[in-house]
Amino acid sequence: MTAGHASALFASTFGDAPRVVASAPGRVNLIGEHTDYNGGEVLPIAIDRRTWVAMGPSDGTVSRAISSTQEVAGTFDVRHANPSGAWWDYVHGSLRELASLGAEPVPLDIAVVSDVPPGAGLSSSAALEVATLLGGLVCVGASLMKGWEGLAAGAHRAETGFVGVSCGMMDQTASAYATDGHALRLWCDTGRREHVPFARTVLVIDTVSPRALRRSAFNERQASCARALAAIQVVDPSVRHLAQSTPEQLAAAVIDTTDRRRARHVIAESARVEAFTAALAAGLPLGTLLRASHDSLRTDYECSTPELDWVVDFAEAAEGVEGARLTGAGWGGCAIAVGSEEGLQALADAIAPAYEARWGRAPRTWLTRAEDGADIDEVEGLDPLDD
């Protein structure tokens, strides 16, 4: 899909060209899982799957036409919007944040197309939020200088405040600010960002697994981490975030066994981000760190699945593959493998029939590299990249 598809859907729905088409990518996290909402570090890259949002002023007549799960169009007026539990909450929530960036929300005609697989743990919701907010800023004539700086924070508020999903800031930040050929090292306690050169190829393997328990399990993990932090703060009140705790502080805390395991993962995983970044800079292999991350997610955080474990084991046994692990929150979704492009392509060819034979459904796989974050693709029907 391209910006042209969003423009065409907009024109066929509303009878006119859009004022702007903005886009934002999905992401995979190389390492640093379940650390973002615990004040730790993460290291995501943007991928070559994007969401495009075409927009134009509306007369305020609310309508909605749904073409498919990946192509939608409608009129949105946030002045009369309340959370509904439907997909367009992400759009309404993002448009409401225009006010926080100095722009007045107005009724807008919107068309959305996306090739970020929904429900796969690749941040399809963050891509929609970031693209919607960026397009809205242009459409209402707001300051892009201020808007770009507040883009990720506004999109994060849309998800946590309007949609009601309690999550960290990694997804929206990666979708907004990632750059080509780099991973984005993010300190989630302060919002500090650093672009880390990352030229390797990544294979994304979507297990297409059911994820019915993901929300309740995620909420339980957050509560467990909060209890662990409270116990550690009895030992040392200066500790502000769980990921900043030390193994020694954890050992000294009076804490439930399950909460201790959750905290052990968070503390070790945040340290692995630093080690992973150092390994990249030194050109060292990454497989040991990837495996340690996956094992910790499987045993201490208990968010893996049999399918994800099978994929990681299969990938690690393949020639030309450095390592693999689950990516995203877990409980289904995707794994990543890092290695040579030839080795990863051979893995993709081999794993698809083997996975289907074992699990009875075909996985989705694709190669990607670190890509750019959010962008303005068209303004008033002109492609600025061609100027």
URSUL-V388899 format. One record per residue. N is the residue number from 1. SS is DSSP state (A for helix, B for strand, O for the rest). PHI is phi in radians with two decimals (NA if undefined). PSI is psi in whole degrees, -180 to 180 (none if undefined). Layout:
BEGIN
<<N,SS,PHI,PSI> <N,SS,PHI,PSI>>
END
This chain:
BEGIN
<<1,O,NA,157> <2,O,-2.47,177> <3,A,-1.04,-33> <4,A,-1.07,-34> <5,A,-1.15,-40> <6,A,-1.15,-42> <7,A,-1.10,-41> <8,A,-1.17,-41> <9,A,-1.12,-41> <10,A,-1.07,-48> <11,A,-1.12,-40> <12,A,-1.24,-27> <13,A,-1.50,-41> <14,A,-1.96,-7> <15,O,1.35,17> <16,O,-2.68,165> <17,O,-1.36,149> <18,O,-1.27,157> <19,O,-1.31,-34> <20,B,-2.64,148> <21,B,-2.17,121> <22,B,-2.04,155> <23,B,-2.46,158> <24,B,-2.63,148> <25,B,-1.62,162> <26,B,-1.32,-180> <27,B,-2.53,157> <28,B,-2.13,147> <29,B,-1.72,121> <30,O,-1.19,-42> <31,O,-2.90,156> <32,O,1.79,65> <33,O,-1.80,134> <34,O,1.11,24> <35,O,-1.76,-21> <36,A,-1.12,-47> <37,A,-1.40,2> <38,A,-1.94,17> <39,O,1.28,25> <40,O,-1.79,-162> <41,B,-1.83,153> <42,B,-2.41,163> <43,B,-2.49,73> <44,B,-1.54,166> <45,B,-2.22,151> <46,B,-1.36,147> <47,B,-1.93,174> <48,B,-1.54,31> <49,B,-2.05,130> <50,B,-2.33,165> <51,B,-2.05,130> <52,B,-1.92,134> <53,B,-2.15,116> <54,B,-1.72,137> <55,B,-2.42,155> <56,B,-2.78,160> <57,B,-1.06,149> <58,O,-2.15,158> <59,O,-1.44,1> <60,O,1.62,-1> <61,O,-1.33,111> <62,O,-1.36,123> <63,O,-2.52,161> <64,B,-2.63,128> <65,B,-2.19,127> <66,B,-1.93,119> <67,B,-1.52,-43> <68,B,-2.86,-180> <69,O,-1.20,-17> <70,O,-1.94,1> <71,B,-2.44,118> <72,B,-2.43,154> <73,B,-2.58,147> <74,B,-3.11,175> <75,B,-1.85,134> <76,B,-2.21,127> <77,O,-2.23,100> <78,A,-1.26,-11> <79,A,-1.17,-19> <80,A,-2.16,23> <81,O,-1.77,139> <82,O,-2.30,151> <83,O,-0.98,135> <84,O,-2.13,-11> <85,O,1.50,1> <86,O,-1.71,170> <87,O,-1.05,-32> <88,O,-1.28,-4> <89,A,-1.03,-34> <90,A,-1.13,-37> <91,A,-1.24,-50> <92,A,-1.03,-45> <93,A,-1.08,-39> <94,A,-1.19,-43> <95,A,-1.15,-33> <96,A,-1.09,-30> <97,O,-1.30,-7> <98,O,-0.97,-37> <99,A,-1.09,-36> <100,A,-1.23,-16> <101,A,-1.87,18> <102,O,1.51,16> <103,O,-2.11,150> <104,O,-1.61,120> <105,O,-1.09,134> <106,O,-2.33,163> <107,O,-1.08,135> <108,B,-2.34,139> <109,B,-1.47,133> <110,B,-2.40,137> <111,B,-2.18,136> <112,B,-2.19,132> <113,B,-2.27,150> <114,B,-2.68,144> <115,O,-2.07,19> <116,O,-1.45,116> <117,O,-1.06,125> <118,O,-1.28,147> <119,O,1.26,14> <120,O,-1.81,3> <121,O,1.38,24> <122,O,-1.92,17> <123,O,1.15,45> <124,A,-1.10,-34> <125,A,-1.20,-41> <126,A,-1.13,-39> <127,A,-1.06,-42> <128,A,-1.14,-44> <129,A,-1.10,-48> <130,A,-1.15,-45> <131,A,-1.12,-40> <132,A,-1.12,-46> <133,A,-1.17,-42> <134,A,-1.12,-46> <135,A,-1.08,-38> <136,A,-1.12,-38> <137,A,-1.05,-44> <138,A,-1.20,-42> <139,A,-1.13,-34> <140,O,-1.71,6> <141,O,1.31,30> <142,O,-1.40,169> <143,O,-1.27,118> <144,A,-1.26,-28> <145,A,-1.05,-48> <146,A,-1.23,-39> <147,A,-1.12,-43> <148,A,-1.07,-42> <149,A,-1.16,-33> <150,A,-1.73,8> <151,A,-1.08,-52> <152,A,-1.17,-41> <153,A,-1.13,-40> <154,A,-1.14,-43> <155,A,-1.13,-37> <156,A,-1.15,-41> <157,A,-1.13,-34> <158,A,-1.05,-42> <159,A,-1.32,-41> <160,A,-1.43,-38> <161,A,-1.54,-40> <162,A,-1.70,-53> <163,A,-1.20,-36> <164,O,1.60,23> <165,O,-1.73,119> <166,O,-1.42,109> <167,O,-2.52,165> <168,O,-1.38,-176> <169,O,-1.69,1> <170,A,-1.06,-48> <171,A,-1.07,-50> <172,A,-1.18,-36> <173,A,-1.18,-44> <174,A,-1.13,-43> <175,A,-1.12,-34> <176,A,-1.43,-42> <177,A,-2.09,4> <178,O,-1.09,155> <179,O,-2.29,153> <180,O,-1.00,134> <181,O,1.32,12> <182,B,-2.42,146> <183,B,-1.54,158> <184,B,-1.90,108> <185,B,-1.46,123> <186,B,-2.20,127> <187,B,-1.61,107> <188,O,-1.33,-13> <189,O,-1.37,-33> <190,O,-2.00,-17> <191,O,1.47,4> <192,B,-1.08,140> <193,B,-2.20,147> <194,B,-2.53,131> <195,B,-1.56,122> <196,B,-1.92,122> <197,B,-0.94,131> <198,O,-2.56,101> <199,O,-1.78,1> <200,O,-1.29,158> <201,B,-1.57,146> <202,B,-2.17,134> <203,B,-1.75,124> <204,B,-1.70,130> <205,B,-2.16,109> <206,B,-1.58,118> <207,O,-1.33,-7> <208,O,0.75,46> <209,O,-1.61,147> <210,O,-1.04,143> <211,O,-2.27,41> <212,O,-1.10,-31> <213,O,-1.66,5> <214,A,-1.05,-47> <215,A,-1.13,-48> <216,A,-1.14,-39> <217,A,-1.17,-39> <218,A,-1.08,-46> <219,A,-1.09,-38> <220,A,-1.13,-39> <221,A,-1.14,-40> <222,A,-1.08,-43> <223,A,-1.12,-39> <224,A,-1.11,-42> <225,A,-1.15,-38> <226,A,-1.12,-40> <227,A,-1.14,-40> <228,A,-1.12,-43> <229,A,-1.07,-44> <230,A,-1.04,-39> <231,A,-1.18,-39> <232,A,-1.20,-35> <233,A,-1.18,-21> <234,A,-1.16,-37> <235,A,-1.28,-44> <236,O,-2.50,100> <237,O,-1.13,-13> <238,O,-1.36,-13> <239,O,-1.26,122> <240,O,-1.72,-30> <241,O,-2.35,145> <242,A,-1.03,-41> <243,A,-1.15,-17> <244,A,-1.56,-3> <245,O,-1.24,161> <246,O,-1.85,158> <247,A,-1.00,-32> <248,A,-1.19,-41> <249,A,-1.13,-39> <250,A,-1.11,-42> <251,A,-1.12,-31> <252,A,-1.46,-14> <253,O,-1.39,144> <254,O,-1.52,111> <255,O,-2.65,147> <256,O,-1.06,148> <257,A,-1.03,-44> <258,A,-1.15,-45> <259,A,-1.07,-35> <260,A,-1.11,-42> <261,A,-1.15,-39> <262,A,-1.07,-46> <263,A,-1.14,-38> <264,A,-1.04,-41> <265,A,-1.08,-49> <266,A,-1.05,-45> <267,A,-1.13,-46> <268,A,-1.21,-37> <269,A,-1.19,-39> <270,A,-1.12,-37> <271,A,-1.15,-32> <272,A,-1.15,-30> <273,A,-1.06,-45> <274,A,-1.10,-43> <275,A,-1.15,-38> <276,A,-1.13,-43> <277,A,-1.10,-42> <278,A,-1.13,-39> <279,A,-1.13,-40> <280,A,-1.06,-46> <281,A,-1.10,-33> <282,A,-1.60,-4> <283,O,1.24,29> <284,O,-1.57,160> <285,O,-1.10,151> <286,O,-1.94,-6> <287,A,-1.06,-41> <288,A,-1.10,-42> <289,A,-1.20,-40> <290,A,-1.08,-44> <291,A,-1.17,-41> <292,A,-1.09,-39> <293,A,-1.10,-47> <294,A,-1.12,-43> <295,A,-1.10,-38> <296,A,-1.16,-40> <297,A,-1.14,-34> <298,A,-1.32,-44> <299,A,-1.69,-44> <300,O,-1.52,-42> <301,O,-1.62,-17> <302,O,0.89,52> <303,O,-2.12,10> <304,O,-1.50,-179> <305,O,-2.40,163> <306,A,-0.99,-37> <307,A,-1.13,-45> <308,A,-1.13,-41> <309,A,-1.08,-41> <310,A,-1.12,-44> <311,A,-1.08,-46> <312,A,-1.09,-45> <313,A,-1.09,-44> <314,A,-1.09,-44> <315,A,-1.14,-43> <316,A,-1.11,-27> <317,O,-1.40,-9> <318,O,-1.45,144> <319,O,-1.18,139> <320,O,1.46,7> <321,B,-1.90,125> <322,B,-1.29,-43> <323,B,-3.13,175> <324,B,-2.69,160> <325,B,-2.90,165> <326,B,-1.22,153> <327,B,-2.28,149> <328,O,1.56,-171> <329,O,-1.17,-26> <330,O,1.71,-156> <331,O,0.96,39> <332,O,2.02,-169> <333,O,1.51,-139> <334,B,-1.99,156> <335,B,-2.06,160> <336,B,-2.14,152> <337,B,-2.25,141> <338,B,-2.05,138> <339,B,3.03,-162> <340,O,-1.27,153> <341,A,-1.08,-39> <342,A,-1.15,-43> <343,A,-1.13,-39> <344,A,-1.24,-36> <345,A,-1.15,-41> <346,A,-1.11,-38> <347,A,-1.09,-45> <348,A,-1.03,-43> <349,A,-1.15,-36> <350,A,-1.46,-35> <351,A,-1.33,-29> <352,A,-1.05,-54> <353,A,-1.19,-34> <354,A,-1.17,-41> <355,A,-1.15,-44> <356,A,-1.11,-39> <357,A,-1.14,-34> <358,A,-1.43,-40> <359,A,-1.99,-5> <360,O,1.36,16> <361,O,-2.65,151> <362,O,-1.49,130> <363,O,-1.38,163> <364,B,-1.84,132> <365,B,-2.33,147> <366,B,-2.81,150> <367,B,-1.50,144> <368,B,-2.57,163> <369,O,-2.21,175> <370,O,-1.20,124> <371,B,-2.03,174> <372,O,-1.30,157> <373,O,-1.47,-147> <374,O,-1.05,151> <375,B,-2.67,157> <376,B,-1.71,113> <377,B,-1.56,-37> <378,B,-2.50,145> <379,B,-2.34,125> <380,O,0.88,40> <381,O,1.40,-1> <382,B,-1.86,138> <383,O,-1.53,110> <384,A,-1.11,-24> <385,A,-1.23,-18> <386,A,-1.66,-6> <387,O,-1.26,none>>
END
